[in-house]
Every structure is written in C-alpha cells, then in structure tokens.
Amino acid sequence: MSKVLFLFLLLCNICVAQITVSDSITKYPVSYATVSFGNGNGLFADDEGQFYFSKKLYPDIDSLFISALGYKDLNVATANLPKQLYLQPQADELDEVVVGVKRDRKYNTEEIKPYLDDDYYSSWLPTIESEIAVYFPKESSNDQKLTSVLFPIALESKDWKKRKRKNAEKKEFSTLFKVKFYNTENGLPSKTLTYKTIVFRATEKDGDVYELNVEDNNIYIPKGGFFVSLQVLGYTDKAGKLLPNKKYKEIKSKNGVVKIPTNFRPLLPFTDEIETKKTFVKRVFINGNNWVKFDTGNGFKSSLLDKGLYNYGIGIKYKIYKDD
C-alpha cells in the first residue's frame, strides 16, 4: 500500500509540474524546445511542447532559458511559473542554399559510408548538453541534394564475432535524437539550413547504423560544404514519446552536491580512419553554445583523444545532378 501511495503522490507532483511551450501566434506547441537552467544543465520539451518542472525536482533553479529554431529566446523566472509559455517567431532568413532543381534532371547517386564499431571504449557517451557536428565538403560544382544520413551506433557487444547475434550484451534502449544541418563560416557550423525540427528514435533493433531519410527536406549542399549534427534528447517509451526524467545525477562530495550529466544509449563510435579532423562539439547549456573542434588542446579531457579517435564517422547519401 505504501508503494502505491508513493507512486500516486509522485504522479500528482509531475502533473502539477507540467509546462507547455507554444507559438505565440498560432498557439501550436513548439516541439523539442530547449530548456536551459543557466548553470550547465537543462532538458527538452517533447513533441507536444511539454516538459516537467517543479521546485521539488529542481530546488536550486530560479530561472529558465527557453529556445527553439525560428523563435526568439525566452527567459522566465521559476517563481510562480505559468503552465503555458509562449515563444515569439523570429523572421531570420535562411541562407539561400535551396535551388530549383527539376525532377526530370538526370543524376547519379553517391554515398560516403559510415564508420562502424561496437567497442564500448571507442565510443562517445551521449549527454543532452552536448551536440556533435561533422563537416562534409562539397566535392563538385554540380548541384548536390542530400537524401539520407547514416548515423553509426555502437551496440556494445564485447565480442566482435557475436555482434550480429541476438544476445544479452546488446542492451535494450529507445532513445530520441535531434538532427540539425548547418552552413559553414570560418570553419565552424553557422546558420541552419532548415528550420524544420528533425528527430528520430533509435533502438537496438536498428543495428549498427541508423539511416535517416531527409530527401523531402530539400537540402542542397552549399559551396562551402555543410555540417550535420546529432544531439540526444532522452529516452522514450515504446511509442516513441520522450520520457520526463532528470538529465543529471547528483553526487554528494566534500564540496557539496556535484551534478553529473546522465549518459544515454546508444553510444556513438569514434574512428581514427579519417585523415582530417572534421568533428566539432559544443556544450548546449554552457560556454555560450560555442562550437569547438574535437581535438587536443581545446579544453577536452577524453580517452578518445588519448587513443587518436578524433572523428564520429557519420555517412551520407546524396544525388549529384548532371549539367544540363
């Protein structure tokens, strides 16, 4: 009976703490808005613009910083926090990278294959405050349309020979990721190529690579190349709904409570088989969201760098159109 009562009280607290982020004009929910706590921590709204927050869950947080692509940022105090928050649309112009390509134009299909690995110790541990971006140059003067992105996934099999078997070493997970596409400026990701929110759910059933079809987004590769980024949003239920849970662990130390970001499966395998260092990282909720190349001497302490693993080996498929 005591357990039932505890669960009932917990559910009541969560219901009271449900906040919705919506468009101030259309009143439609803003899916997967970023909710930053301003102290290096944060979370994301779900597909219906909802997230859970209360002083019982986050007693030391006094303000929230809400942001989303295509909207003005919103700073709101947590004292008397309303259940409904509104973001104002922002009329920023996208770079002119989409060109009018007729469907009857002839083209060849090209592919840059992903780099796969199931070694736990060669993989990046995804946390929601980190966004990883990989650079792809434009290899031709012809029009190139991106059709799909192939994201390598580590299934954590201890024995490479067993990686295709259905065994207990491949732990179950259901995780939601957000994908963005950026133009490049001064060698770094800059303006987004599309304001459309693109997410996908990965499970262990997807195998070593998840292929995301993006052809309908009409993304044409700019002259200077582009970046594709990946960011974990959190675990989901079986229907793909983002679950509400705290995104960091609290560990007591001599200097007080230390907050450690929660790691989410699947792991992202890094590789040393790419000559150029083309992987960049930014901490979404800290350091002003600035991009930094994943390299030694850039403030990173990582066993991946110690092993010479500098790149997340994303693959892509694209159409290269023939000249008229």
Contacts in CASP RR format, 6 or more apart in sequence:
PFRMAT RR
TARGET T0000
AUTHOR 0000-0000-0000
METHOD contacts of the structure
MODEL  1
MSKVLFLFLLLCNICVAQITVSDSITKYPVSYATVSFGNGNGLFADDEGQ
FYFSKKLYPDIDSLFISALGYKDLNVATANLPKQLYLQPQADELDEVVVG
VKRDRKYNTEEIKPYLDDDYYSSWLPTIESEIAVYFPKESSNDQKLTSVL
FPIALESKDWKKRKRKNAEKKEFSTLFKVKFYNTENGLPSKTLTYKTIVF
RATEKDGDVYELNVEDNNIYIPKGGFFVSLQVLGYTDKAGKLLPNKKYKE
IKSKNGVVKIPTNFRPLLPFTDEIETKKTFVKRVFINGNNWVKFDTGNGF
KSSLLDKGLYNYGIGIKYKIYKDD
13 54 0 8 1.000
13 56 0 8 1.000
13 57 0 8 1.000
14 52 0 8 1.000
14 244 0 8 1.000
16 54 0 8 1.000
17 52 0 8 1.000
17 53 0 8 1.000
17 54 0 8 1.000
17 56 0 8 1.000
17 57 0 8 1.000
18 50 0 8 1.000
18 51 0 8 1.000
18 52 0 8 1.000
18 83 0 8 1.000
19 50 0 8 1.000
19 51 0 8 1.000
19 52 0 8 1.000
19 53 0 8 1.000
19 81 0 8 1.000
19 82 0 8 1.000
19 83 0 8 1.000
19 84 0 8 1.000
19 85 0 8 1.000
20 29 0 8 1.000
20 45 0 8 1.000
20 48 0 8 1.000
20 49 0 8 1.000
20 50 0 8 1.000
20 83 0 8 1.000
20 84 0 8 1.000
20 85 0 8 1.000
21 29 0 8 1.000
21 30 0 8 1.000
21 33 0 8 1.000
21 35 0 8 1.000
21 45 0 8 1.000
21 49 0 8 1.000
21 50 0 8 1.000
21 51 0 8 1.000
21 66 0 8 1.000
21 68 0 8 1.000
21 85 0 8 1.000
21 86 0 8 1.000
21 87 0 8 1.000
22 28 0 8 1.000
22 29 0 8 1.000
22 30 0 8 1.000
22 49 0 8 1.000
22 84 0 8 1.000
22 85 0 8 1.000
22 86 0 8 1.000
22 87 0 8 1.000
23 29 0 8 1.000
23 30 0 8 1.000
23 71 0 8 1.000
23 86 0 8 1.000
23 87 0 8 1.000
23 89 0 8 1.000
24 86 0 8 1.000
24 87 0 8 1.000
24 88 0 8 1.000
24 89 0 8 1.000
25 88 0 8 1.000
25 89 0 8 1.000
29 45 0 8 1.000
29 47 0 8 1.000
29 48 0 8 1.000
29 49 0 8 1.000
29 50 0 8 1.000
30 45 0 8 1.000
30 49 0 8 1.000
30 68 0 8 1.000
30 71 0 8 1.000
30 87 0 8 1.000
31 45 0 8 1.000
31 46 0 8 1.000
31 47 0 8 1.000
31 48 0 8 1.000
31 49 0 8 1.000
31 197 0 8 1.000
31 199 0 8 1.000
32 44 0 8 1.000
32 45 0 8 1.000
32 46 0 8 1.000
32 47 0 8 1.000
32 49 0 8 1.000
32 68 0 8 1.000
32 178 0 8 1.000
32 197 0 8 1.000
32 199 0 8 1.000
32 233 0 8 1.000
32 242 0 8 1.000
33 44 0 8 1.000
33 45 0 8 1.000
33 49 0 8 1.000
33 51 0 8 1.000
33 66 0 8 1.000
33 67 0 8 1.000
33 68 0 8 1.000
33 71 0 8 1.000
33 87 0 8 1.000
34 42 0 8 1.000
34 44 0 8 1.000
34 66 0 8 1.000
34 67 0 8 1.000
34 68 0 8 1.000
34 284 0 8 1.000
35 42 0 8 1.000
35 43 0 8 1.000
35 44 0 8 1.000
35 45 0 8 1.000
35 51 0 8 1.000
35 53 0 8 1.000
35 64 0 8 1.000
35 65 0 8 1.000
35 66 0 8 1.000
36 42 0 8 1.000
36 64 0 8 1.000
36 65 0 8 1.000
36 66 0 8 1.000
36 67 0 8 1.000
36 284 0 8 1.000
36 285 0 8 1.000
37 58 0 8 1.000
37 61 0 8 1.000
37 63 0 8 1.000
37 64 0 8 1.000
37 65 0 8 1.000
37 285 0 8 1.000
38 63 0 8 1.000
38 65 0 8 1.000
38 285 0 8 1.000
38 286 0 8 1.000
39 61 0 8 1.000
39 285 0 8 1.000
40 129 0 8 1.000
40 283 0 8 1.000
40 285 0 8 1.000
40 286 0 8 1.000
41 129 0 8 1.000
41 247 0 8 1.000
41 248 0 8 1.000
41 259 0 8 1.000
41 261 0 8 1.000
41 285 0 8 1.000
42 128 0 8 1.000
42 129 0 8 1.000
42 247 0 8 1.000
42 285 0 8 1.000
43 51 0 8 1.000
43 128 0 8 1.000
43 247 0 8 1.000
44 51 0 8 1.000
44 128 0 8 1.000
44 178 0 8 1.000
44 233 0 8 1.000
44 234 0 8 1.000
44 242 0 8 1.000
45 51 0 8 1.000
46 241 0 8 1.000
46 242 0 8 1.000
46 244 0 8 1.000
47 199 0 8 1.000
47 241 0 8 1.000
47 242 0 8 1.000
51 244 0 8 1.000
52 244 0 8 1.000
53 61 0 8 1.000
53 64 0 8 1.000
53 78 0 8 1.000
53 81 0 8 1.000
55 78 0 8 1.000
57 246 0 8 1.000
58 78 0 8 1.000
61 78 0 8 1.000
62 77 0 8 1.000
62 78 0 8 1.000
62 79 0 8 1.000
63 75 0 8 1.000
63 76 0 8 1.000
63 77 0 8 1.000
63 78 0 8 1.000
64 75 0 8 1.000
64 76 0 8 1.000
64 78 0 8 1.000
64 81 0 8 1.000
65 73 0 8 1.000
65 74 0 8 1.000
65 75 0 8 1.000
66 73 0 8 1.000
66 74 0 8 1.000
66 75 0 8 1.000
66 76 0 8 1.000
66 85 0 8 1.000
66 87 0 8 1.000
67 73 0 8 1.000
67 74 0 8 1.000
68 87 0 8 1.000
69 180 0 8 1.000
69 192 0 8 1.000
69 195 0 8 1.000
69 197 0 8 1.000
70 89 0 8 1.000
70 90 0 8 1.000
70 92 0 8 1.000
70 195 0 8 1.000
71 87 0 8 1.000
71 88 0 8 1.000
71 89 0 8 1.000
71 90 0 8 1.000
72 87 0 8 1.000
72 88 0 8 1.000
72 89 0 8 1.000
72 90 0 8 1.000
74 85 0 8 1.000
74 86 0 8 1.000
74 87 0 8 1.000
74 88 0 8 1.000
76 85 0 8 1.000
92 191 0 8 1.000
94 191 0 8 1.000
94 192 0 8 1.000
94 193 0 8 1.000
94 194 0 8 1.000
94 195 0 8 1.000
95 183 0 8 1.000
95 191 0 8 1.000
95 193 0 8 1.000
95 222 0 8 1.000
97 183 0 8 1.000
97 193 0 8 1.000
97 219 0 8 1.000
97 220 0 8 1.000
97 221 0 8 1.000
97 222 0 8 1.000
98 218 0 8 1.000
98 219 0 8 1.000
98 220 0 8 1.000
99 143 0 8 1.000
99 220 0 8 1.000
101 143 0 8 1.000
101 145 0 8 1.000
101 220 0 8 1.000
101 321 0 8 1.000
105 321 0 8 1.000
105 322 0 8 1.000
105 324 0 8 1.000
106 321 0 8 1.000
106 322 0 8 1.000
107 145 0 8 1.000
107 319 0 8 1.000
107 320 0 8 1.000
107 321 0 8 1.000
107 322 0 8 1.000
108 319 0 8 1.000
108 320 0 8 1.000
108 322 0 8 1.000
109 147 0 8 1.000
109 317 0 8 1.000
109 318 0 8 1.000
109 319 0 8 1.000
109 320 0 8 1.000
110 144 0 8 1.000
110 317 0 8 1.000
110 318 0 8 1.000
110 319 0 8 1.000
110 320 0 8 1.000
111 315 0 8 1.000
111 316 0 8 1.000
111 317 0 8 1.000
111 318 0 8 1.000
112 136 0 8 1.000
112 315 0 8 1.000
112 316 0 8 1.000
112 317 0 8 1.000
113 150 0 8 1.000
113 315 0 8 1.000
114 150 0 8 1.000
114 151 0 8 1.000
114 152 0 8 1.000
114 209 0 8 1.000
114 313 0 8 1.000
114 314 0 8 1.000
114 315 0 8 1.000
115 152 0 8 1.000
115 269 0 8 1.000
115 271 0 8 1.000
115 273 0 8 1.000
115 274 0 8 1.000
115 311 0 8 1.000
115 313 0 8 1.000
116 152 0 8 1.000
116 208 0 8 1.000
116 209 0 8 1.000
116 269 0 8 1.000
117 123 0 8 1.000
117 152 0 8 1.000
117 154 0 8 1.000
117 269 0 8 1.000
117 270 0 8 1.000
117 271 0 8 1.000
118 154 0 8 1.000
118 155 0 8 1.000
118 156 0 8 1.000
118 157 0 8 1.000
118 160 0 8 1.000
118 163 0 8 1.000
118 208 0 8 1.000
118 269 0 8 1.000
119 154 0 8 1.000
119 269 0 8 1.000
120 154 0 8 1.000
120 156 0 8 1.000
120 158 0 8 1.000
120 267 0 8 1.000
121 303 0 8 1.000
122 154 0 8 1.000
122 269 0 8 1.000
122 270 0 8 1.000
122 271 0 8 1.000
122 304 0 8 1.000
122 307 0 8 1.000
122 309 0 8 1.000
123 154 0 8 1.000
123 267 0 8 1.000
123 268 0 8 1.000
123 269 0 8 1.000
123 270 0 8 1.000
124 132 0 8 1.000
124 267 0 8 1.000
124 268 0 8 1.000
124 269 0 8 1.000
124 270 0 8 1.000
124 304 0 8 1.000
124 312 0 8 1.000
125 263 0 8 1.000
125 264 0 8 1.000
125 267 0 8 1.000
126 175 0 8 1.000
126 232 0 8 1.000
126 263 0 8 1.000
126 264 0 8 1.000
126 265 0 8 1.000
126 266 0 8 1.000
126 267 0 8 1.000
126 268 0 8 1.000
127 232 0 8 1.000
127 247 0 8 1.000
127 261 0 8 1.000
127 262 0 8 1.000
127 263 0 8 1.000
127 264 0 8 1.000
128 231 0 8 1.000
128 232 0 8 1.000
128 233 0 8 1.000
128 234 0 8 1.000
128 247 0 8 1.000
128 261 0 8 1.000
128 262 0 8 1.000
128 264 0 8 1.000
128 284 0 8 1.000
129 247 0 8 1.000
129 261 0 8 1.000
129 283 0 8 1.000
129 284 0 8 1.000
129 285 0 8 1.000
129 286 0 8 1.000
130 231 0 8 1.000
130 261 0 8 1.000
130 281 0 8 1.000
130 282 0 8 1.000
130 283 0 8 1.000
130 284 0 8 1.000
131 180 0 8 1.000
131 229 0 8 1.000
131 230 0 8 1.000
131 231 0 8 1.000
131 281 0 8 1.000
131 282 0 8 1.000
131 284 0 8 1.000
132 229 0 8 1.000
132 230 0 8 1.000
132 231 0 8 1.000
132 268 0 8 1.000
132 279 0 8 1.000
132 280 0 8 1.000
132 281 0 8 1.000
132 294 0 8 1.000
132 312 0 8 1.000
133 180 0 8 1.000
133 182 0 8 1.000
133 189 0 8 1.000
133 227 0 8 1.000
133 228 0 8 1.000
133 229 0 8 1.000
133 230 0 8 1.000
133 279 0 8 1.000
133 280 0 8 1.000
133 281 0 8 1.000
133 282 0 8 1.000
133 291 0 8 1.000
134 227 0 8 1.000
134 228 0 8 1.000
134 229 0 8 1.000
134 278 0 8 1.000
134 279 0 8 1.000
134 280 0 8 1.000
134 311 0 8 1.000
134 312 0 8 1.000
134 313 0 8 1.000
134 314 0 8 1.000
135 184 0 8 1.000
135 187 0 8 1.000
135 225 0 8 1.000
135 226 0 8 1.000
135 227 0 8 1.000
135 278 0 8 1.000
135 279 0 8 1.000
135 280 0 8 1.000
136 221 0 8 1.000
136 225 0 8 1.000
136 226 0 8 1.000
136 227 0 8 1.000
136 228 0 8 1.000
136 278 0 8 1.000
136 316 0 8 1.000
137 224 0 8 1.000
137 225 0 8 1.000
138 144 0 8 1.000
138 221 0 8 1.000
138 222 0 8 1.000
138 223 0 8 1.000
138 224 0 8 1.000
138 225 0 8 1.000
138 226 0 8 1.000
140 320 0 8 1.000
142 320 0 8 1.000
142 321 0 8 1.000
142 322 0 8 1.000
142 323 0 8 1.000
143 220 0 8 1.000
143 320 0 8 1.000
143 321 0 8 1.000
144 220 0 8 1.000
144 221 0 8 1.000
144 318 0 8 1.000
144 319 0 8 1.000
144 320 0 8 1.000
144 321 0 8 1.000
145 215 0 8 1.000
145 218 0 8 1.000
145 219 0 8 1.000
145 220 0 8 1.000
145 221 0 8 1.000
145 318 0 8 1.000
145 319 0 8 1.000
145 321 0 8 1.000
146 181 0 8 1.000
146 214 0 8 1.000
146 215 0 8 1.000
146 217 0 8 1.000
146 219 0 8 1.000
146 220 0 8 1.000
146 221 0 8 1.000
146 226 0 8 1.000
146 316 0 8 1.000
146 317 0 8 1.000
146 318 0 8 1.000
147 213 0 8 1.000
147 214 0 8 1.000
147 215 0 8 1.000
147 317 0 8 1.000
147 318 0 8 1.000
147 319 0 8 1.000
148 211 0 8 1.000
148 212 0 8 1.000
148 213 0 8 1.000
148 214 0 8 1.000
148 215 0 8 1.000
148 316 0 8 1.000
148 317 0 8 1.000
149 179 0 8 1.000
149 211 0 8 1.000
149 212 0 8 1.000
149 214 0 8 1.000
149 228 0 8 1.000
149 314 0 8 1.000
149 315 0 8 1.000
149 316 0 8 1.000
149 317 0 8 1.000
150 209 0 8 1.000
150 210 0 8 1.000
150 211 0 8 1.000
150 212 0 8 1.000
150 314 0 8 1.000
150 315 0 8 1.000
150 316 0 8 1.000
150 317 0 8 1.000
151 177 0 8 1.000
151 202 0 8 1.000
151 209 0 8 1.000
151 210 0 8 1.000
151 211 0 8 1.000
151 212 0 8 1.000
151 230 0 8 1.000
151 268 0 8 1.000
151 314 0 8 1.000
151 315 0 8 1.000
152 208 0 8 1.000
152 209 0 8 1.000
152 268 0 8 1.000
152 269 0 8 1.000
152 312 0 8 1.000
152 313 0 8 1.000
152 314 0 8 1.000
152 315 0 8 1.000
153 202 0 8 1.000
153 206 0 8 1.000
153 207 0 8 1.000
153 208 0 8 1.000
153 209 0 8 1.000
153 210 0 8 1.000
153 266 0 8 1.000
153 267 0 8 1.000
153 268 0 8 1.000
153 269 0 8 1.000
154 208 0 8 1.000
154 266 0 8 1.000
154 267 0 8 1.000
154 268 0 8 1.000
154 269 0 8 1.000
155 163 0 8 1.000
155 169 0 8 1.000
155 170 0 8 1.000
155 204 0 8 1.000
155 207 0 8 1.000
155 208 0 8 1.000
155 266 0 8 1.000
156 169 0 8 1.000
156 170 0 8 1.000
156 171 0 8 1.000
156 265 0 8 1.000
156 267 0 8 1.000
157 163 0 8 1.000
157 167 0 8 1.000
157 169 0 8 1.000
157 170 0 8 1.000
158 169 0 8 1.000
159 169 0 8 1.000
162 169 0 8 1.000
163 208 0 8 1.000
170 204 0 8 1.000
171 204 0 8 1.000
171 265 0 8 1.000
172 203 0 8 1.000
172 204 0 8 1.000
173 202 0 8 1.000
173 203 0 8 1.000
173 204 0 8 1.000
173 235 0 8 1.000
173 264 0 8 1.000
173 265 0 8 1.000
173 266 0 8 1.000
174 201 0 8 1.000
174 202 0 8 1.000
174 203 0 8 1.000
174 235 0 8 1.000
174 236 0 8 1.000
174 237 0 8 1.000
174 238 0 8 1.000
174 240 0 8 1.000
175 201 0 8 1.000
175 202 0 8 1.000
175 203 0 8 1.000
175 232 0 8 1.000
175 233 0 8 1.000
175 234 0 8 1.000
175 235 0 8 1.000
175 236 0 8 1.000
175 264 0 8 1.000
175 265 0 8 1.000
175 266 0 8 1.000
176 199 0 8 1.000
176 200 0 8 1.000
176 201 0 8 1.000
176 232 0 8 1.000
176 233 0 8 1.000
176 234 0 8 1.000
176 235 0 8 1.000
176 236 0 8 1.000
176 240 0 8 1.000
176 242 0 8 1.000
177 199 0 8 1.000
177 200 0 8 1.000
177 201 0 8 1.000
177 202 0 8 1.000
177 230 0 8 1.000
177 231 0 8 1.000
177 232 0 8 1.000
177 233 0 8 1.000
178 197 0 8 1.000
178 198 0 8 1.000
178 199 0 8 1.000
178 230 0 8 1.000
178 231 0 8 1.000
178 232 0 8 1.000
178 233 0 8 1.000
179 198 0 8 1.000
179 199 0 8 1.000
179 200 0 8 1.000
179 212 0 8 1.000
179 214 0 8 1.000
179 228 0 8 1.000
179 229 0 8 1.000
179 230 0 8 1.000
179 231 0 8 1.000
180 192 0 8 1.000
180 198 0 8 1.000
180 228 0 8 1.000
180 229 0 8 1.000
180 231 0 8 1.000
181 192 0 8 1.000
181 193 0 8 1.000
181 194 0 8 1.000
181 217 0 8 1.000
181 219 0 8 1.000
181 226 0 8 1.000
181 227 0 8 1.000
181 228 0 8 1.000
181 229 0 8 1.000
182 189 0 8 1.000
182 190 0 8 1.000
182 191 0 8 1.000
182 192 0 8 1.000
182 193 0 8 1.000
182 226 0 8 1.000
182 227 0 8 1.000
182 228 0 8 1.000
182 229 0 8 1.000
183 189 0 8 1.000
183 190 0 8 1.000
183 191 0 8 1.000
183 192 0 8 1.000
183 193 0 8 1.000
183 222 0 8 1.000
183 224 0 8 1.000
183 225 0 8 1.000
183 226 0 8 1.000
183 227 0 8 1.000
184 190 0 8 1.000
184 222 0 8 1.000
184 224 0 8 1.000
184 225 0 8 1.000
184 226 0 8 1.000
184 227 0 8 1.000
185 191 0 8 1.000
188 280 0 8 1.000
188 291 0 8 1.000
189 227 0 8 1.000
189 229 0 8 1.000
189 280 0 8 1.000
189 291 0 8 1.000
193 219 0 8 1.000
193 222 0 8 1.000
193 226 0 8 1.000
194 217 0 8 1.000
194 219 0 8 1.000
196 217 0 8 1.000
198 212 0 8 1.000
198 214 0 8 1.000
198 217 0 8 1.000
199 233 0 8 1.000
200 210 0 8 1.000
200 212 0 8 1.000
201 236 0 8 1.000
201 240 0 8 1.000
202 210 0 8 1.000
202 266 0 8 1.000
204 266 0 8 1.000
219 226 0 8 1.000
221 318 0 8 1.000
227 280 0 8 1.000
228 314 0 8 1.000
228 316 0 8 1.000
230 268 0 8 1.000
230 312 0 8 1.000
230 314 0 8 1.000
231 284 0 8 1.000
232 264 0 8 1.000
233 242 0 8 1.000
234 242 0 8 1.000
234 243 0 8 1.000
234 245 0 8 1.000
234 247 0 8 1.000
234 264 0 8 1.000
235 242 0 8 1.000
235 243 0 8 1.000
235 245 0 8 1.000
235 264 0 8 1.000
236 242 0 8 1.000
236 243 0 8 1.000
237 243 0 8 1.000
246 262 0 8 1.000
247 261 0 8 1.000
247 262 0 8 1.000
248 259 0 8 1.000
248 260 0 8 1.000
248 261 0 8 1.000
248 262 0 8 1.000
249 259 0 8 1.000
249 260 0 8 1.000
249 261 0 8 1.000
249 262 0 8 1.000
250 257 0 8 1.000
250 258 0 8 1.000
250 259 0 8 1.000
250 260 0 8 1.000
251 257 0 8 1.000
251 258 0 8 1.000
251 259 0 8 1.000
251 260 0 8 1.000
252 258 0 8 1.000
268 312 0 8 1.000
269 312 0 8 1.000
269 313 0 8 1.000
270 279 0 8 1.000
270 304 0 8 1.000
270 309 0 8 1.000
270 310 0 8 1.000
270 311 0 8 1.000
270 312 0 8 1.000
270 313 0 8 1.000
271 309 0 8 1.000
271 311 0 8 1.000
271 312 0 8 1.000
271 313 0 8 1.000
272 307 0 8 1.000
272 308 0 8 1.000
272 309 0 8 1.000
272 310 0 8 1.000
272 311 0 8 1.000
274 310 0 8 1.000
274 311 0 8 1.000
274 313 0 8 1.000
277 293 0 8 1.000
277 294 0 8 1.000
277 295 0 8 1.000
277 310 0 8 1.000
277 311 0 8 1.000
278 311 0 8 1.000
279 293 0 8 1.000
279 294 0 8 1.000
279 310 0 8 1.000
279 311 0 8 1.000
279 312 0 8 1.000
279 313 0 8 1.000
280 291 0 8 1.000
280 292 0 8 1.000
280 293 0 8 1.000
280 294 0 8 1.000
281 291 0 8 1.000
281 292 0 8 1.000
281 294 0 8 1.000
281 300 0 8 1.000
282 289 0 8 1.000
282 290 0 8 1.000
282 291 0 8 1.000
282 292 0 8 1.000
283 289 0 8 1.000
292 298 0 8 1.000
292 299 0 8 1.000
292 300 0 8 1.000
294 300 0 8 1.000
294 302 0 8 1.000
294 305 0 8 1.000
294 310 0 8 1.000
294 311 0 8 1.000
295 305 0 8 1.000
295 310 0 8 1.000
296 305 0 8 1.000
304 310 0 8 1.000
END
